[in-house]
Amino acid sequence: MTLTNEQFLEQLAKLFEQSTSKHSVYITSKKAPASAAQDDDVDMTPSSSSSSLKDAILFRATDGSSGSGKVKISTLVPASKLATFQGAYLPLLRTHLSAGLRKRDKAKERKIEKAREQSRKKLVETVDGKEKVITNKIGSKRGAGRRKRQRALNKGLALRKEKAKEAKRKQQTAKAAS
């Protein structure tokens, strides 16, 4: 069912409220096909020219249920009214989608970062005040330790690239400062 922009936002809010326990809400947006502006269901103002119809965006929303009770709504937003539509559409999405988001598990992230740092320390050796990435002493070339060696080589390569980028950034900031 094609609605006006305001009706679409009202129906979308209702869909979100109904979907808290039953099902999901699927929202899509795409550039409107040429045939969409010629449909009788679409509520485009008569003053809108064919050039603005080319730049129109079609927004669709459905609930996740299947069968005859499935709700489908859509609206066609001309490019001239897109900013005002988004001004009402985005806060609506933020309010209804933020309830479903989970809080980040920072302790788990710290644990993962600590494990990464430990594996980096195994690959870095300090010689004469300079840090060198060593990978040739880990694992054997053939046999049981090959996987370990290959992983160490890949980590060493990534570490070298990271250090090169960091050095390049330092040089750029030094040039910009002087």
Residue, then its C-alpha position, 0 to 999 in steps of 0.5 A: m500500500t502506497l502512502t503519503n510521506e507522513q502516513f508512511l512515518e506513522q505506519l512505520a512507528k506502529l510497525f515498530e511498536q507491534s514488532t517488539s515481541k512478534h517479528s522484525v521490521y524490514i526497511t528498504s530504500k532505493k531509487a524509484p523506478a520510472s514506473a513507480a511515479q506513474d502508478d495511481d497509488v503513488d501520491m506525488t504532487p501534480s506540481s512535481s516535474s518529471s525531472s524530480l521524479k527521476d531523482a525520487i527515492l522509494f522507501r518500503a517497509t514490511d513486517g517479518s510475518s508471512g502469509s495474508g497478515k503481512v503488512k507492506i507499506s511504501t512511499l515515494v519521496p521526491a528529491s526536493k522533499l528528501a531533507t524534510f522526510q529524513g528529518a522525521y525518518l531518522p529520529l524515528l529509526r534511532t528511537h526504535l532501533s536503539a532499544g534492540l542494541r546491546k551494550r559493548d562488552k568492553a572487558k571482552e574487548r580488553k581481553i582480546e587486545k591483551a592476547r593480541e599484545q602478547s602475541r606481538k611481544k613474542l614476535v618483537e625482539t629488541v636489539d641495540g635499542k631497535e625493535k625487530v620483528i622475528t619470525n624465522k625462529i618460530g616453528s619448523k619449515r616442514g612438519a608439525g610446526r609449519r602452521k605455527r610458522q606460517r601464522a607467525l610469518n603472516k603476523g610478522l608481515a602485518l606487524r611490519k606493515e603497521k609499523a611502516k604506516e606508523a612511521k609514515r604518519k610520524q613523518q607526515t605530522a613532522k612535515a606538517a608541524s614544520 
